[in-house]
Every structure is written in structure tokens, then in C-alpha cells.
Amino acid sequence: MKRKHLIILILAISLTSALYAQQSDPALARVLYEFTHINDTLQPDKPHKEEMVLYIGQHASLYGSNTGEQINQQIQKQLEDPSFDGNLTITGSGRTTQESYYAKPGTQAFKQLSRVAGETYLVDEDYPAIDWHVADETKEIGGYTAQKATGRFKGREYTAWFTTEVPFQAGPWKLQGLPGLILEATDSRQEVVFRYAGFETLEESEAAVLLPDNAIPTTQKALDKLVEAYRKNPQAAHSARSQGTATAGGGGGPLTVRVGASGGNPMTSIDPSRIKSVNVKKDNTQISPVENNPLELEDNR
């Protein structure tokens, strides 16, 4: 691999460390979810699966893909191996969720951040209003007692399980408004699943819940048009950006990452001379490319 391409890869992985070194709203905890979405109803055996992460601060939360952290962990493991020969191998599914969601209950602020052609776009949304019905039924999830709640949102009937045994009121994606932390949620057709995969508290120096300063404000309608244009001709979109004809913006993604000594981002101290090549491999995950079953459906009720 050419050194130029290698440096670009390193910057792409580590850039958010510099962007989120601020500590205006330190992340107090993070929750991991195994997300499954049957995006193609004709091929339910090839769903989109991905590990997602929810960072929770004192005032806000931020939910999105955990792919960046997984890549960091792969690199760290290889760099620490005494037998490392300079050839990095990164394995992934080849598909990463490009949307993140920022929720601030105190001000009823809810924002979607989307990555398109290397830019981050910001869309203001209405704060999710879900009429939850809390039941007496409970079960254990990850060592926590979770209580059942049901509610309808964006054309789907959801069953959520939340716990009050941790001092947070938040949830994955747009599932908000319960008096506790949502550990698990599924829709009635088992087409959308958020499965609990871990919880940990964080030191204040590790991460922060912030919006990127360089996000480009836009509307959902304009963003949809941009995404469609990118899907039809991604090369043209990247070319326009590199030539400076795209709207100015930044390269950093919206999610926070660990910073400081306790976080241990391997890319901040890497010596590029140690790396001879980077091999990107696709794992055995099969995801249907067809999108006929979006997360949000038309609600005819």
C-alpha cells in the first residue's frame, strides 16, 4: 500500500479523537447493542447486522455505529503482537450505518447526523413521541432487572425492556421516553431488533457527547436527494468534493470516541514506518443489497 493511502487510513480512523477532546458533556456510560434489521423481506436470512453504541452524558446521548472502535481494537491487537510483521489486516462486513442520533431530553432536541461522500450533515427532527404502555412483567437482561413496555412508533409495534437499576433514561436509535435505560427492543414482526450486548461506566476523560462543529445543516428532503444522487454515482460525488465543488464541511464522523490515556486509541501513537500494507477483508456476513423494508414505515393508523 502506498504511504499516502496508509496515512489517509490512519487519519480517517483517528480524526474523531481530536474532534472530541472537548469535555463539555462527558460521557458517563456507554451501552452496546447487537442491531438486526431485515431490510429485504424476500431474503430474511440476509439481514443487516451491526454492533451499535449508545454514549450517555449528563445532558444528552448519542447513538450510532461502533465500527470505528472495532477497527481500533483490531489494529491495537495486531500492533501489540510481538510477531507483527508490518502487514495490517482489517476485517468487517463491508456495510456501516452512516446515521447517528443525538438526543437531548431537557430541551427536547433530537438531531440526525448523516455521512455522505465524506461530509457530515445535520438534520433537526421532532423529538420522538412514543405513547409507551408499561407492564408489570419483568425479566433479567445482562444481570439487570428489566421491565416490559410496548408502544407504536413509525409504523411498527415495539416491545422494549428497560431497567431503572442504572441512573440513565435513554435508548437506542429513536426509542426514547421510558423512565430508565432501554436494554432491548424488538418490533412485533421481529424485523427490527436491538439486543443488549454490554454496559460500562466511563471516566470523564474517556469520551464526550458532542455534535461536530463542522456538520452541515440541511433538511431531510435535501438529504434524501443527496443520498440518492450519491447511490447513483458515488464517484462523481467524491470527485466534486475533492475539487472543492461540494458544500464545505468536515471529515469527522458524529460519534464520540475514547480519548486520553484510559481510552487508548492506538492510532494516536502509531509509527507509520512500522506498517508495510493494509489488507481490508470482508467477513462471511451476507447482507441483502435490496432495501424494501425501511426502519420507518408509513403509519396508516
Buried (B, 14 or more C-beta within 10 A) or exposed (E): BEEEEBEEBBEBBBBBBEBBBEBEBBBBBBBBBBBBBBBBEEBBEBBBBBBBBBBBBEEBBBBBBBBBBBBBEBBBEBBEEEEEEEEBEBBBBEBBBBBBBBBBBEEEBBBBBBBBBBBBBBBEBEBBEBEBEBEEEEEEBBEBEBBBBBBBBBBBEBBBBBBBEBEBBBBBBBBBBBEBBBBBBBBEEEBBBBBBBEBEEBBEBBBBBBBBEBBBEBEEEEBEEBBEBBEEEEEEBBEBBEEEEBEEBBBBBBBBBBBBEEBBBBBBEBEEEEBEEBEEEEEEBEBBEEEEBEBEBEEEE
